[in-house]
Amino acid sequence: MAETYTSWELAGRFASTSASCCIADGLCLPLDFVKTRMQLQNEMLSSSAPRLGVVGMGSQILRTEGVLAFYSGFAAAMLRQATYGGLCFGSYPLIRDAISPTGDPKSTPLWARIAAGGSAGAVASAFANPTDVVKVRLQADGRLAAMGEQPRYRGTIDAIRRITREEGARAFYKGVGPNVQRATVVNGIGIASYDQSKQTVVAMIGEDESLLARFLAALVGGIATAL
């Protein structure tokens, strides 16, 4: 039988998933920043110039901009995870239980888990797209400083104000299509893999919803998402 949740339980689920996503993203933000800079190399370098790898790019940023540069867009990143992460992971079990033909979370078929994960990711990504636009722009701003030019924005609030004033609200939804498509695939695979793996691990080790079961399931889900 599908689980039912009170309003307080739903609020608690949203708060806990948002906090977890913010902590995880805060720890990984330097790597995300390096990844964004590597993707922007085509705009900064000529076609014949050699491209920097992860270590090279990280070293260059540290040498020319300092350690705080790795946390450019931190506030926007936290705002994104508080909305995207909370909505995606918080709504997944609700969608899964609603479409499952069994009504039992433990026996939900894989297709229902994939559909629920993809749907939750798509809705959350569309809703949080404005925060993603701000985060990427702030991270990209460092390239201007590296080229000796003045960065466009002074911070998250300034970026939101200027984008709204100079480009209009529609600018916050640039790239929403590709973002939603990516979130659908990533979450459809990742969350479903985690959920399915957790049930498998629980059956194998006989520990119901233990920390070990969650850890092993998260490991499988992370690998599936990366692939």
Accessible surface in RSA format (square Angstrom, percent):
REM  Atomic radii and reference values for relative SASA: ProtOr
REM  Chains: A
REM  Algorithm: Lee & Richards
REM  Probe-radius: 1.40
REM  Slices: 20
REM RES _ NUM      All-atoms   Total-Side   Main-Chain    Non-polar    All polar
REM                ABS   REL    ABS   REL    ABS   REL    ABS   REL    ABS   REL
RES MET A   1   192.24  99.6 147.68  97.7  44.56 106.1 117.67 100.0  74.57  98.8
RES ALA A   2    37.04  34.1  29.36  45.3   7.68  17.5  29.36  41.3   7.68  20.3
RES GLU A   3    96.00  55.1  78.53  59.4  17.47  41.6  32.41  62.7  63.59  51.9
RES THR A   4   119.89  85.3  96.95  98.3  22.94  54.7  67.59  90.8  52.30  79.1
RES TYR A   5    47.39  22.1  18.98  10.8  28.41  73.9  18.79  14.1  28.60  35.3
RES THR A   6    81.82  58.2  74.42  75.5   7.40  17.6  78.10 104.9   3.72   5.6
RES SER A   7    91.93  77.7  80.19 107.0  11.74  27.1  40.48  86.2  51.45  72.1
RES TRP A   8   219.11  87.9 211.88 102.6   7.24  17.0 182.55  97.3  36.56  59.3
RES GLU A   9    91.77  52.7  79.92  60.5  11.85  28.2  37.76  73.0  54.01  44.1
RES LEU A  10    67.69  37.7  62.82  44.9   4.88  12.3  63.17  44.4   4.52  12.2
RES ALA A  11    53.31  49.0  41.16  63.5  12.16  27.7  49.83  70.2   3.49   9.2
RES GLY A  12    38.20  47.1   0.00   N/A  38.20  47.1  33.69  92.5   4.51  10.1
RES ARG A  13    72.47  30.4  65.07  33.2   7.40  17.6  15.85  21.7  56.62  34.3
RES PHE A  14    84.07  42.1  83.81  51.9   0.26   0.7  83.85  50.8   0.22   0.6
RES ALA A  15    58.36  53.7  50.00  77.2   8.37  19.0  54.65  77.0   3.72   9.8
RES SER A  16    62.89  53.1  53.70  71.7   9.19  21.2  49.99 106.5  12.90  18.1
RES THR A  17    26.01  18.5  23.14  23.5   2.87   6.8  25.97  34.9   0.04   0.1
RES SER A  18    10.72   9.1  10.69  14.3   0.02   0.0  10.72  22.8   0.00   0.0
RES ALA A  19    52.60  48.4  44.63  68.9   7.98  18.1  52.07  73.3   0.53   1.4
RES SER A  20    68.19  57.6  60.18  80.3   8.01  18.4  34.07  72.6  34.11  47.8
RES CYS A  21    18.80  14.2  13.64  15.2   5.16  12.1   4.92  12.5  13.88  15.0
RES CYS A  22    25.45  19.3  23.98  26.7   1.47   3.5  13.05  33.1  12.40  13.4
RES ILE A  23   117.35  66.8 109.36  81.5   7.99  19.3 116.37  83.8   0.98   2.7
RES ALA A  24    54.16  49.8  49.27  76.0   4.88  11.1  53.86  75.8   0.30   0.8
RES ASP A  25    22.66  15.9  19.22  19.1   3.44   8.1   5.10  12.0  17.56  17.5
RES GLY A  26    12.13  15.0   0.00   N/A  12.13  15.0   9.81  26.9   2.32   5.2
RES LEU A  27   139.99  78.0 117.96  84.4  22.02  55.4 119.15  83.7  20.84  56.1
RES CYS A  28    67.35  50.9  66.23  73.9   1.12   2.6  17.71  44.9  49.64  53.5
RES LEU A  29     0.00   0.0   0.00   0.0   0.00   0.0   0.00   0.0   0.00   0.0
RES PRO A  30    31.12  22.7  30.92  28.2   0.20   0.7  31.12  25.7   0.00   0.0
RES LEU A  31   122.28  68.1 117.17  83.8   5.11  12.9 117.50  82.5   4.78  12.9
RES ASP A  32    28.37  19.9  23.62  23.5   4.75  11.2  14.71  34.6  13.66  13.6
RES PHE A  33     0.38   0.2   0.38   0.2   0.00   0.0   0.38   0.2   0.00   0.0
RES VAL A  34     9.03   5.9   9.03   8.2   0.00   0.0   9.03   7.8   0.00   0.0
RES LYS A  35    99.97  48.8  97.57  59.9   2.40   5.7  60.20  54.2  39.77  42.4
RES THR A  36    10.71   7.6  10.71  10.9   0.00   0.0   5.60   7.5   5.11   7.7
RES ARG A  37     5.97   2.5   5.94   3.0   0.03   0.1   1.00   1.4   4.97   3.0
RES MET A  38    56.36  29.2  46.41  30.7   9.95  23.7  42.90  36.5  13.46  17.8
RES GLN A  39   119.95  67.1  95.26  69.6  24.69  58.8  44.36  94.4  75.58  57.3
RES LEU A  40    25.92  14.4  25.75  18.4   0.16   0.4  25.92  18.2   0.00   0.0
RES GLN A  41     8.65   4.8   8.65   6.3   0.00   0.0   3.52   7.5   5.13   3.9
RES ASN A  42   111.16  76.7  92.27  89.2  18.90  45.5  25.78  62.1  85.38  82.5
RES GLU A  43   118.86  68.2  81.80  61.9  37.06  88.2  43.83  84.8  75.03  61.3
RES MET A  44    51.36  26.6  26.58  17.6  24.78  59.0  25.59  21.8  25.77  34.1
RES LEU A  45    68.01  37.9  54.77  39.2  13.25  33.3  59.93  42.1   8.08  21.8
RES SER A  46    70.43  59.5  52.40  69.9  18.03  41.5  52.79 112.4  17.64  24.7
RES SER A  47   115.85  97.9  80.59 107.6  35.26  81.2  51.26 109.2  64.59  90.5
RES SER A  48   104.27  88.1  69.16  92.3  35.11  80.9  53.70 114.3  50.57  70.8
RES ALA A  49    28.03  25.8  18.27  28.2   9.76  22.2  23.03  32.4   5.00  13.3
RES PRO A  50   118.65  86.5 101.69  92.7  16.96  61.6 113.19  93.5   5.46  33.9
RES ARG A  51    92.70  38.9  62.78  32.0  29.92  71.2  48.98  66.9  43.72  26.5
RES LEU A  52    63.14  35.2  57.99  41.5   5.15  12.9  59.87  42.0   3.27   8.8
RES GLY A  53    40.53  50.0   0.00   N/A  40.53  50.0  31.15  85.5   9.38  21.0
RES VAL A  54    85.65  56.4  80.09  72.5   5.56  13.4  80.09  69.6   5.56  15.1
RES VAL A  55   124.71  82.1 116.13 105.1   8.58  20.7 122.16 106.1   2.55   6.9
RES GLY A  56    28.42  35.0   0.00   N/A  28.42  35.0  21.71  59.6   6.71  15.0
RES MET A  57     7.66   4.0   7.66   5.1   0.00   0.0   5.61   4.8   2.05   2.7
RES GLY A  58    13.87  17.1   0.00   N/A  13.87  17.1  12.70  34.9   1.17   2.6
RES SER A  59    52.92  44.7  45.13  60.2   7.79  17.9  27.47  58.5  25.45  35.6
RES GLN A  60    66.29  37.1  66.16  48.4   0.13   0.3   8.23  17.5  58.07  44.0
RES ILE A  61     0.69   0.4   0.66   0.5   0.03   0.1   0.69   0.5   0.00   0.0
RES LEU A  62    97.74  54.4  88.99  63.7   8.75  22.0  88.99  62.5   8.75  23.6
RES ARG A  63   173.08  72.7 137.03  69.9  36.05  85.8  78.89 107.8  94.20  57.1
RES THR A  64    83.35  59.3  45.33  46.0  38.02  90.6  50.77  68.2  32.58  49.3
RES GLU A  65    52.05  29.9  17.85  13.5  34.20  81.4  20.00  38.7  32.05  26.2
RES GLY A  66    29.12  35.9   0.00   N/A  29.12  35.9  27.21  74.7   1.91   4.3
RES VAL A  67    93.95  61.8  90.12  81.6   3.83   9.2  90.12  78.3   3.83  10.4
RES LEU A  68   148.19  82.5 140.61 100.6   7.57  19.0 140.80  98.9   7.39  19.9
RES ALA A  69    12.62  11.6   5.23   8.1   7.38  16.8  11.43  16.1   1.19   3.1
RES PHE A  70    24.25  12.1  24.25  15.0   0.00   0.0  24.25  14.7   0.00   0.0
RES TYR A  71    88.00  41.1  80.33  45.7   7.67  19.9  52.16  39.2  35.83  44.2
RES SER A  72    35.57  30.1  26.00  34.7   9.56  22.0  16.35  34.8  19.21  26.9
RES GLY A  73     9.38  11.6   0.00   N/A   9.38  11.6   1.16   3.2   8.22  18.4
RES PHE A  74    89.87  45.0  87.72  54.3   2.15   5.6  87.72  53.2   2.15   6.2
RES ALA A  75    56.34  51.8  45.82  70.7  10.52  23.9  49.38  69.5   6.95  18.4
RES ALA A  76     0.83   0.8   0.81   1.2   0.02   0.0   0.83   1.2   0.00   0.0
RES ALA A  77     0.19   0.2   0.00   0.0   0.19   0.4   0.16   0.2   0.03   0.1
RES MET A  78    33.84  17.5  32.92  21.8   0.92   2.2  24.53  20.9   9.30  12.3
RES LEU A  79    82.92  46.2  78.89  56.4   4.03  10.1  82.27  57.8   0.65   1.8
RES ARG A  80    36.14  15.2  36.14  18.4   0.00   0.0   1.67   2.3  34.47  20.9
RES GLN A  81    23.51  13.1  23.51  17.2   0.00   0.0   0.80   1.7  22.71  17.2
RES ALA A  82    31.67  29.1  31.04  47.9   0.63   1.4  31.04  43.7   0.63   1.7
RES THR A  83    28.63  20.4  28.30  28.7   0.33   0.8  28.63  38.5   0.00   0.0
RES TYR A  84    23.87  11.1  23.87  13.6   0.00   0.0  15.52  11.7   8.36  10.3
RES GLY A  85     0.08   0.1   0.00   N/A   0.08   0.1   0.08   0.2   0.00   0.0
RES GLY A  86     0.43   0.5   0.00   N/A   0.43   0.5   0.00   0.0   0.43   1.0
RES LEU A  87    58.00  32.3  56.42  40.4   1.59   4.0  57.89  40.7   0.11   0.3
RES CYS A  88     0.00   0.0   0.00   0.0   0.00   0.0   0.00   0.0   0.00   0.0
RES PHE A  89    86.79  43.4  79.78  49.4   7.01  18.2  80.16  48.6   6.63  19.0
RES GLY A  90     7.48   9.2   0.00   N/A   7.48   9.2   6.00  16.5   1.48   3.3
RES SER A  91    31.34  26.5  29.02  38.7   2.32   5.4  26.63  56.7   4.72   6.6
RES TYR A  92    13.34   6.2  13.34   7.6   0.00   0.0  13.34  10.0   0.00   0.0
RES PRO A  93    10.78   7.9  10.78   9.8   0.00   0.0  10.78   8.9   0.00   0.0
RES LEU A  94    66.93  37.3  59.00  42.2   7.93  19.9  61.22  43.0   5.71  15.4
RES ILE A  95    47.18  26.9  44.44  33.1   2.74   6.6  47.18  34.0   0.01   0.0
RES ARG A  96    19.49   8.2  19.49   9.9   0.00   0.0   0.00   0.0  19.49  11.8
RES ASP A  97    13.74   9.6   7.03   7.0   6.71  15.9   6.83  16.1   6.91   6.9
RES ALA A  98    84.43  77.6  42.90  66.2  41.53  94.5  54.84  77.2  29.59  78.4
RES ILE A  99    67.49  38.4  50.78  37.8  16.71  40.3  57.78  41.6   9.70  26.3
RES SER A 100    12.49  10.6   0.15   0.2  12.33  28.4   0.15   0.3  12.33  17.3
RES PRO A 101    95.87  69.9  50.91  46.4  44.96 163.4  63.43  52.4  32.45 201.6
RES THR A 102    69.58  49.5  37.63  38.1  31.95  76.1  45.16  60.7  24.43  36.9
RES GLY A 103    17.51  21.6   0.00   N/A  17.51  21.6  17.02  46.7   0.49   1.1
RES ASP A 104    51.16  35.8  50.80  50.6   0.36   0.9  10.40  24.5  40.77  40.7
RES PRO A 105    17.68  12.9  17.25  15.7   0.43   1.6  17.29  14.3   0.39   2.5
RES LYS A 106   121.84  59.4 105.09  64.5  16.75  39.9  66.16  59.5  55.68  59.3
RES SER A 107    60.30  51.0  41.40  55.3  18.90  43.5  45.39  96.7  14.91  20.9
RES THR A 108     4.94   3.5   0.12   0.1   4.82  11.5   0.00   0.0   4.94   7.5
RES PRO A 109    36.50  26.6  25.87  23.6  10.63  38.6  36.50  30.1   0.00   0.0
RES LEU A 110    90.46  50.4  83.93  60.0   6.53  16.4  83.93  58.9   6.53  17.6
RES TRP A 111   146.84  58.9 138.32  67.0   8.52  20.0 126.04  67.2  20.80  33.7
RES ALA A 112     0.00   0.0   0.00   0.0   0.00   0.0   0.00   0.0   0.00   0.0
RES ARG A 113     2.12   0.9   2.12   1.1   0.00   0.0   0.00   0.0   2.12   1.3
RES ILE A 114    78.37  44.6  77.30  57.6   1.07   2.6  77.30  55.7   1.07   2.9
RES ALA A 115    41.47  38.1  29.86  46.1  11.61  26.4  40.22  56.6   1.25   3.3
RES ALA A 116     0.00   0.0   0.00   0.0   0.00   0.0   0.00   0.0   0.00   0.0
RES GLY A 117     0.00   0.0   0.00   N/A   0.00   0.0   0.00   0.0   0.00   0.0
RES GLY A 118     4.83   6.0   0.00   N/A   4.83   6.0   4.83  13.2   0.00   0.0
RES SER A 119    50.23  42.4  42.92  57.3   7.32  16.9  19.94  42.5  30.29  42.4
RES ALA A 120     1.18   1.1   0.00   0.0   1.18   2.7   0.39   0.6   0.79   2.1
RES GLY A 121     0.00   0.0   0.00   N/A   0.00   0.0   0.00   0.0   0.00   0.0
RES ALA A 122    21.51  19.8  20.33  31.4   1.18   2.7  20.58  29.0   0.93   2.5
RES VAL A 123   100.85  66.4  95.11  86.1   5.74  13.8  99.86  86.8   0.99   2.7
RES ALA A 124     0.44   0.4   0.24   0.4   0.20   0.5   0.24   0.3   0.20   0.5
RES SER A 125     6.92   5.8   4.42   5.9   2.50   5.8   1.19   2.5   5.73   8.0
RES ALA A 126    35.74  32.9  34.54  53.3   1.20   2.7  34.80  49.0   0.94   2.5
RES PHE A 127   126.57  63.3 111.91  69.3  14.65  38.1 117.84  71.4   8.73  25.0
RES ALA A 128     2.49   2.3   0.90   1.4   1.59   3.6   2.47   3.5   0.02   0.1
RES ASN A 129     1.38   1.0   0.00   0.0   1.38   3.3   1.38   3.3   0.00   0.0
RES PRO A 130    31.24  22.8  30.95  28.2   0.29   1.1  31.24  25.8   0.00   0.0
RES THR A 131    17.09  12.2  15.04  15.2   2.05   4.9  17.06  22.9   0.03   0.1
RES ASP A 132    22.75  15.9  22.75  22.6   0.00   0.0   2.15   5.1  20.60  20.5
RES VAL A 133    17.40  11.5  11.97  10.8   5.43  13.1  17.13  14.9   0.28   0.8
RES VAL A 134     3.73   2.5   3.73   3.4   0.00   0.0   3.73   3.2   0.00   0.0
RES LYS A 135    18.42   9.0  18.42  11.3   0.00   0.0   1.59   1.4  16.83  17.9
RES VAL A 136    63.74  41.9  63.74  57.7   0.00   0.0  63.74  55.4   0.00   0.0
RES ARG A 137    35.37  14.9  34.57  17.6   0.80   1.9  12.40  16.9  22.97  13.9
RES LEU A 138    15.38   8.6  11.58   8.3   3.80   9.5  11.58   8.1   3.80  10.2
RES GLN A 139     0.24   0.1   0.24   0.2   0.00   0.0   0.00   0.0   0.24   0.2
RES ALA A 140     7.57   7.0   7.48  11.5   0.09   0.2   7.48  10.5   0.09   0.2
RES ASP A 141     8.18   5.7   7.36   7.3   0.83   2.0   7.61  17.9   0.57   0.6
RES GLY A 142    12.19  15.0   0.00   N/A  12.19  15.0  10.95  30.0   1.24   2.8
RES ARG A 143    46.65  19.6  46.65  23.8   0.00   0.0   3.58   4.9  43.08  26.1
RES LEU A 144    27.51  15.3  27.51  19.7   0.00   0.0  27.51  19.3   0.00   0.0
RES ALA A 145    50.18  46.1  30.20  46.6  19.98  45.4  32.78  46.2  17.40  46.1
RES ALA A 146    53.32  49.0  15.38  23.7  37.93  86.3  21.80  30.7  31.52  83.5
RES MET A 147   101.59  52.6  67.89  44.9  33.70  80.2  73.84  62.8  27.75  36.8
RES GLY A 148    72.36  89.2   0.00   N/A  72.36  89.2  36.12  99.1  36.23  81.2
RES GLU A 149    90.87  52.2  79.45  60.1  11.42  27.2  36.06  69.8  54.81  44.8
RES GLN A 150   154.86  86.6 135.51  99.0  19.35  46.1  57.69 122.8  97.18  73.7
RES PRO A 151    48.56  35.4  39.90  36.4   8.66  31.5  39.90  32.9   8.66  53.8
RES ARG A 152    83.77  35.2  74.90  38.2   8.86  21.1  44.95  61.4  38.82  23.5
RES TYR A 153    21.47  10.0   8.43   4.8  13.04  33.9   2.71   2.0  18.76  23.1
RES ARG A 154   211.87  89.0 171.39  87.4  40.48  96.4  81.56 111.5 130.31  79.0
RES GLY A 155    26.83  33.1   0.00   N/A  26.83  33.1  26.71  73.3   0.13   0.3
RES THR A 156    21.77  15.5  15.52  15.7   6.25  14.9  11.53  15.5  10.24  15.5
RES ILE A 157   105.02  59.8 103.85  77.4   1.17   2.8 103.85  74.8   1.17   3.2
RES ASP A 158    18.64  13.1  15.37  15.3   3.27   7.7   8.20  19.3  10.45  10.4
RES ALA A 159     0.00   0.0   0.00   0.0   0.00   0.0   0.00   0.0   0.00   0.0
RES ILE A 160    59.23  33.7  59.23  44.1   0.00   0.0  59.23  42.7   0.00   0.0
RES ARG A 161   155.86  65.4 149.04  76.0   6.82  16.2  44.95  61.4 110.91  67.2
RES ARG A 162    66.14  27.8  65.99  33.6   0.15   0.4  10.83  14.8  55.31  33.5
RES ILE A 163     0.71   0.4   0.00   0.0   0.71   1.7   0.71   0.5   0.00   0.0
RES THR A 164    68.32  48.6  60.56  61.4   7.76  18.5  54.56  73.3  13.77  20.8
RES ARG A 165   166.36  69.8 131.85  67.2  34.51  82.2  77.18 105.5  89.18  54.0
RES GLU A 166   101.41  58.2  62.78  47.5  38.64  92.0  35.14  68.0  66.28  54.1
RES GLU A 167    71.95  41.3  39.31  29.7  32.64  77.7  35.27  68.2  36.68  29.9
RES GLY A 168    28.08  34.6   0.00   N/A  28.08  34.6  26.24  72.0   1.84   4.1
RES ALA A 169    70.44  64.8  62.44  96.4   8.00  18.2  62.60  88.2   7.84  20.8
RES ARG A 170   215.10  90.3 204.87 104.4  10.23  24.4  84.16 115.0 130.94  79.4
RES ALA A 171     4.48   4.1   1.19   1.8   3.30   7.5   3.69   5.2   0.79   2.1
RES PHE A 172    20.16  10.1  20.16  12.5   0.00   0.0  20.16  12.2   0.00   0.0
RES TYR A 173   103.05  48.1  95.59  54.4   7.45  19.4  66.92  50.3  36.12  44.5
RES LYS A 174   121.02  59.0 108.59  66.6  12.43  29.6  80.29  72.3  40.73  43.4
RES GLY A 175    40.72  50.2   0.00   N/A  40.72  50.2  26.93  73.9  13.79  30.9
RES VAL A 176    44.34  29.2  43.83  39.7   0.51   1.2  43.83  38.1   0.51   1.4
RES GLY A 177    32.92  40.6   0.00   N/A  32.92  40.6  29.95  82.2   2.97   6.7
RES PRO A 178    91.73  66.9  86.46  78.8   5.27  19.2  88.05  72.7   3.68  22.9
RES ASN A 179    42.72  29.5  39.70  38.4   3.02   7.3   4.96  11.9  37.77  36.5
RES VAL A 180    37.30  24.5  37.30  33.8   0.00   0.0  37.30  32.4   0.00   0.0
RES GLN A 181   124.89  69.8 120.19  87.8   4.70  11.2  43.09  91.7  81.80  62.0
RES ARG A 182   150.27  63.1 141.40  72.1   8.87  21.1  56.09  76.7  94.18  57.1
RES ALA A 183     3.78   3.5   3.52   5.4   0.26   0.6   3.67   5.2   0.11   0.3
RES THR A 184    53.20  37.8  51.42  52.1   1.78   4.3  47.14  63.3   6.06   9.2
RES VAL A 185    90.17  59.3  84.54  76.5   5.63  13.6  90.15  78.3   0.02   0.0
RES VAL A 186    37.28  24.5  35.45  32.1   1.83   4.4  37.28  32.4   0.00   0.0
RES ASN A 187     7.98   5.5   7.14   6.9   0.84   2.0   0.84   2.0   7.14   6.9
RES GLY A 188     2.59   3.2   0.00   N/A   2.59   3.2   2.59   7.1   0.00   0.0
RES ILE A 189    79.18  45.1  76.17  56.7   3.01   7.3  79.05  56.9   0.13   0.3
RES GLY A 190     8.91  11.0   0.00   N/A   8.91  11.0   7.35  20.2   1.56   3.5
RES ILE A 191    11.18   6.4   8.60   6.4   2.58   6.2  10.90   7.9   0.27   0.7
RES ALA A 192     1.64   1.5   1.64   2.5   0.00   0.0   1.64   2.3   0.00   0.0
RES SER A 193    24.36  20.6  18.11  24.2   6.25  14.4   9.47  20.2  14.88  20.8
RES TYR A 194    59.41  27.7  59.41  33.8   0.00   0.0  49.42  37.1  10.00  12.3
RES ASP A 195     3.39   2.4   3.39   3.4   0.00   0.0   0.90   2.1   2.49   2.5
RES GLN A 196    64.05  35.8  64.05  46.8   0.00   0.0  22.67  48.2  41.39  31.4
RES SER A 197    16.70  14.1  12.90  17.2   3.80   8.8   7.10  15.1   9.60  13.4
RES LYS A 198    24.40  11.9  24.40  15.0   0.00   0.0   0.02   0.0  24.37  26.0
RES GLN A 199    31.50  17.6  25.65  18.7   5.85  13.9  11.84  25.2  19.66  14.9
RES THR A 200    66.91  47.6  61.16  62.0   5.75  13.7  51.02  68.5  15.89  24.0
RES VAL A 201    17.83  11.7  17.63  16.0   0.20   0.5  17.83  15.5   0.00   0.0
RES VAL A 202    25.30  16.7  24.20  21.9   1.11   2.7  24.20  21.0   1.11   3.0
RES ALA A 203    85.23  78.4  48.86  75.4  36.37  82.7  59.62  84.0  25.61  67.8
RES MET A 204   149.60  77.5 110.83  73.3  38.77  92.3 101.66  86.4  47.93  63.5
RES ILE A 205    65.40  37.2  36.66  27.3  28.74  69.3  44.64  32.1  20.77  56.4
RES GLY A 206    65.56  80.9   0.00   N/A  65.56  80.9  33.08  90.8  32.48  72.7
RES GLU A 207    77.65  44.6  73.07  55.3   4.57  10.9  29.48  57.0  48.16  39.3
RES ASP A 208    92.32  64.7  67.88  67.6  24.44  57.8  33.69  79.3  58.63  58.5
RES GLU A 209    59.75  34.3  45.91  34.7  13.85  33.0  33.72  65.2  26.04  21.3
RES SER A 210    25.63  21.7  16.98  22.7   8.65  19.9  25.63  54.6   0.00   0.0
RES LEU A 211   150.17  83.6 140.62 100.6   9.55  24.0 142.07  99.8   8.11  21.8
RES LEU A 212    85.44  47.6  79.18  56.6   6.27  15.7  82.73  58.1   2.71   7.3
RES ALA A 213     0.00   0.0   0.00   0.0   0.00   0.0   0.00   0.0   0.00   0.0
RES ARG A 214   100.26  42.1  99.22  50.6   1.04   2.5  30.19  41.3  70.07  42.5
RES PHE A 215   124.85  62.5 118.89  73.6   5.96  15.5 124.37  75.4   0.48   1.4
RES LEU A 216    58.53  32.6  58.05  41.5   0.47   1.2  58.05  40.8   0.47   1.3
RES ALA A 217     0.00   0.0   0.00   0.0   0.00   0.0   0.00   0.0   0.00   0.0
RES ALA A 218    53.91  49.6  42.77  66.0  11.14  25.3  45.81  64.5   8.10  21.5
RES LEU A 219    93.64  52.2  87.18  62.4   6.47  16.3  92.80  65.2   0.85   2.3
RES VAL A 220    67.60  44.5  66.21  59.9   1.40   3.4  67.09  58.3   0.51   1.4
RES GLY A 221     4.31   5.3   0.00   N/A   4.31   5.3   4.31  11.8   0.00   0.0
RES GLY A 222    41.97  51.8   0.00   N/A  41.97  51.8  34.46  94.6   7.50  16.8
RES ILE A 223    95.93  54.6  92.35  68.8   3.58   8.6  95.23  68.6   0.70   1.9
RES ALA A 224    26.47  24.3  16.40  25.3  10.08  22.9  21.08  29.7   5.39  14.3
RES THR A 225    53.90  38.3  36.12  36.6  17.78  42.4  31.86  42.8  22.05  33.3
RES ALA A 226    91.03  83.7  48.87  75.4  42.16  95.9  60.69  85.5  30.34  80.4
RES LEU A 227   177.25  98.7 116.92  83.6  60.33 151.7 132.68  93.2  44.57 119.9
END  Absolute sums over single chains surface
CHAIN  1 A    12555.4      10199.7       2355.6       8570.0       3985.3
END  Absolute sums over all chains
TOTAL         12555.4      10199.7       2355.6       8570.0       3985.3
